[in-house]
């Protein structure tokens, strides 16, 4: 079974870009505020600590390619020359502000400038699911149809004065496939539970986080592809319990003449193995068996007076979740196969 | 005078004979009582499939398929005659009632019970000082968990039998195994042995609820029978993960409340629980390091980004690793980390000395779950490394018991960012290394073979 694919799970990084006032310049051609005709763009949009940030100067009215351009970071000139529209700087540590200035002087004598600040932040987007996994499972469940996607945004927003912004003070905007989820967005809404109702397709989840003064912000997104539950069969040993470390393959051998097997529907959108909405349709050697009232996920087979070979088939369906249709087929050879040659129905 | 003297002598003789008969009768009664109790225990063991306990003897070596129980040498008491054993029982010499191994030896050797006193010199191999093989198959039956525990100047591997919940100790130097407890706790799915030797056992009750207990091996004075008990205290139900402070045995466990994962810190017996952590993310794996730090890492899934944090005293999360696909983690007290990445069928292992250094990709493809740090000063670890290519979704399939790897054991120098093969099992032997542990000297590596949950010890130097 293909695992849940999370594509493009990028935790985007931070920045606060504060475009400030530009220095007064000589107004020409009657254009108002020509001195503000230059701006700075960042890549990545939300730099994290230590990231290399690409800065581009842009102007809709000025020809920057022939202009004298000077770049400064925290007051120090980092590049200058004609047509130097792009530079790179390294962002500082978390919360450390880097002030970027760009000065433009066109060949016609028009001057303009822009200023921005980079304040690295981090935003973690944690993903989990409430789909079923058995006790003591060390892994993380994948999302399936009928389960709920669990999300938590963990902002690491440090102000230049060194104070950390509490997660509860951050404003979050959750989006699913581009649509804002207003009911779960807002101040302090760092957690989200999003039901997954379809088996096919991909759910694109994104979040934007910012402080109320817009000084700090960040964003993150991920894509989720739900999967079908994985049906795994284990022996339920009378002494050791369910042998979760030994899944039965398509063809397996059992050293006893009688054994109990337990099916485990990994990642199913159920409350537990005894979810009343689940139906376990068992058959052995083509004979359908009634579902046990107490342990529907388990079946006991006695291979005495039989060939010792059992073909187990299981189909798992859900009363309301029509996307759930997990099937399994296992050939189990019991130890009696060597001594018993007559066909039987395994004492069922 | 002479008549009286003879009469007195006759009375004395009768009295002496009577006392002798009484003593012999008492001894015989005591013997039959012990014998009956032993048979009862044997019957109970047999009934639950516990045919022959590994009480005090050597396991098989790596190449041999001989069972541990099958190759058990006789215990010191086992080969002695009836009267020697009775005498030893009375005097508590050699087979003292406070010695659980002796109790077990009575169970084990009923069939070989003999009156030939000459067999008292038939000493078992455990007293011969013979070293076990370099790769020692300590226990063939499934083991729930283990750890090295110091006892005075010696260090033993303490482990928990999954089927019976009995606690055993294996001496890696002599190859001896000793049963410490005889308290039956069936179906112990998972066990942790704390720094002081306590046992945290986990199981599932009749209605599917996860149960957890913490147990201590009774001391001799606490023992009410010839074998020690495991004195247990129940911890809250439905604990998802639990770890203990390596120094104090204090507990940190994760449970759920109203769909939220909650991290609780308590004393070793569950007293004074204090909530430290809450998250809508349900699946975390905690670590409690020797330097007192608690580290939380998201449970891993193939290709799904995972995060790891240090949990501070005020409950805040300090990021350690961020958005690593298929993240598995092995943190170390000094701040070093080994972490694995499992992304689109490719495994990679990285080493990082501390938070300020960049991680180095190691030349081995494995997961951090197969690694254990050595306790020495240098950041050295031992890892099981699958030989050959791992499956596309190895991590998920491995956690589900659907695939098993055949591993070699590598020595990792995290500071140098290098790794070299330490031991490659014989081609006829497949070892899927899980839950490894290294003793304090770095001389032994213990691990559980995930394929059958049997227990192994490897001597790091031949």
Interface residues (C-beta under 8 A of the other chain):
Chain A: X2 X3 X4 X5 X6 X9 X10 X11 X122 X124 X125 X126 X127 X128 X130 X133 X135 X136 X137 X138 X139 X140 X141 X142 X150 X151 X152 X154 X156 X191 X193 X222 X230 X232 X234 X238 X239 X240 X241 X243 X244 X245 X246 X247 X249 X266 X272 X273 X274
Chain B: X48 X49 X50 X142 X162 X163 X186 X187 X189 X190 X202 X203 X204 X208 X210 X259 X279 X280 X281 X282 X283 X285 X298 X299 X300 X301 X302 X303 X304 X305 X306 X307 X317 X319 X322 X323 X325 X369 X393 X395 X396 X399 X400 X401 X402 X450 X451 X452 X453
